[in-house]
Amino acid sequence: MTDAPTPAAVAPVNPGKTTGVVALVLSIIGLHLIGIIVGFVGLNQSKKAGQKNGFALAGVIIGFIGLVIGIIVIISVVAGGAALFGGLGQICAELGSGVWEVDGVTYTCP
């Protein structure tokens, strides 16, 4: 009697791998907050399966970095705008209402 061939071992399936790839792509294209959330979901799925998920981890890290950079840019733009319009308010306070031209720049003050 011959022995039946033993089937090859099947590699364990990582249920969070696809979710991790999606998280990485979302974080790269600028949807940082969504990428972070999806990344944590992928990490949790992989953890339950006892596996690691580098894509999900990278998505979370890139998402946080992008989110911090985005917040810094927004704060800078708001601060710059406030300084610009604050200066206009000061100029109008000095000149009074009307249309004024100072050093080749026209100011319209209410």
C-alpha positions as CSV (number, residue, x, y, z in Angstrom):
1,M,0.0,0.0,0.0
2,T,1.3,3.4,-0.9
3,D,1.1,6.5,1.2
4,A,-1.1,9.3,0.0
5,P,0.7,12.5,-0.6
6,T,0.6,15.0,2.2
7,P,-1.1,18.3,1.2
8,A,1.1,21.4,1.3
9,A,0.8,23.6,4.3
10,V,-1.5,26.6,3.6
11,A,-0.1,30.0,4.6
12,P,-2.3,31.7,7.2
13,V,-4.6,34.4,5.7
14,N,-4.1,37.9,7.1
15,P,-7.7,39.4,7.2
16,G,-6.4,42.9,7.8
17,K,-3.9,43.0,4.9
18,T,-6.3,44.5,2.3
19,T,-7.6,47.0,4.9
20,G,-4.0,47.9,5.7
21,V,-3.2,48.6,2.0
22,V,-6.4,50.8,1.8
23,A,-5.3,52.7,4.9
24,L,-1.8,53.3,3.4
25,V,-3.3,54.6,0.1
26,L,-5.8,56.8,1.8
27,S,-3.1,58.3,4.0
28,I,-0.8,59.0,1.0
29,I,-3.5,60.7,-1.1
30,G,-4.4,63.1,1.7
31,L,-7.4,61.5,3.5
32,H,-5.3,61.3,6.6
33,L,-8.0,60.9,9.3
34,I,-9.8,58.2,7.3
35,G,-6.5,56.5,6.7
36,I,-5.7,56.5,10.4
37,I,-9.1,55.0,11.2
38,V,-8.9,52.3,8.5
39,G,-5.3,51.6,9.6
40,F,-6.3,50.9,13.2
41,V,-9.1,48.6,11.9
42,G,-6.6,46.7,9.8
43,L,-4.2,46.4,12.7
44,N,-6.9,45.1,15.0
45,Q,-8.0,42.5,12.4
46,S,-4.5,41.3,11.9
47,K,-3.8,41.3,15.7
48,K,-6.9,39.0,16.2
49,A,-5.5,36.7,13.6
50,G,-2.1,36.7,15.3
51,Q,-0.2,38.4,12.5
52,K,1.5,41.6,11.8
53,N,0.4,44.2,9.3
54,G,3.1,46.6,8.1
55,F,0.8,48.3,5.6
56,A,-1.8,49.2,8.2
57,L,1.0,50.5,10.5
58,A,2.5,52.6,7.7
59,G,-0.9,54.0,6.9
60,V,-1.4,55.0,10.5
61,I,2.0,56.6,10.8
62,I,1.8,58.5,7.5
63,G,-1.8,59.5,8.4
64,F,-0.7,61.0,11.7
65,I,2.3,62.8,10.0
66,G,0.1,64.2,7.3
67,L,-2.6,65.3,9.8
68,V,0.0,67.2,11.9
69,I,1.5,68.9,8.9
70,G,-2.0,69.8,7.7
71,I,-2.9,71.3,11.1
72,I,0.4,73.3,11.0
73,V,-0.4,74.6,7.5
74,I,-3.9,75.6,8.5
75,I,-2.7,77.5,11.6
76,S,0.0,79.3,9.5
77,V,-2.6,80.3,6.9
78,V,-5.0,81.6,9.5
79,A,-2.3,83.5,11.4
80,G,-1.0,85.0,8.1
81,G,-4.5,86.0,7.1
82,A,-5.2,87.5,10.5
83,A,-2.0,89.5,10.3
84,L,-2.8,90.7,6.7
85,F,-6.4,91.8,7.5
86,G,-5.4,93.1,10.9
87,G,-3.0,95.4,9.2
88,L,-5.8,96.5,6.8
89,G,-7.9,97.4,9.8
90,Q,-5.1,99.5,11.3
91,I,-4.6,101.3,8.0
92,C,-8.3,102.1,7.7
93,A,-8.4,103.3,11.3
94,E,-5.6,105.8,10.4
95,L,-7.0,106.9,7.0
96,G,-10.8,106.9,7.8
97,S,-13.5,105.7,5.4
98,G,-13.2,106.1,1.7
99,V,-10.8,105.0,-1.1
100,W,-7.2,105.7,-0.5
101,E,-4.0,105.2,-2.5
102,V,-0.8,104.8,-0.5
103,D,2.5,104.0,-2.1
104,G,0.7,102.7,-5.2
105,V,-1.7,100.4,-3.2
106,T,-5.4,101.2,-3.2
107,Y,-7.3,100.7,0.1
108,T,-11.1,100.8,0.3
109,C,-12.1,101.4,3.8
110,P,-15.8,101.3,5.0
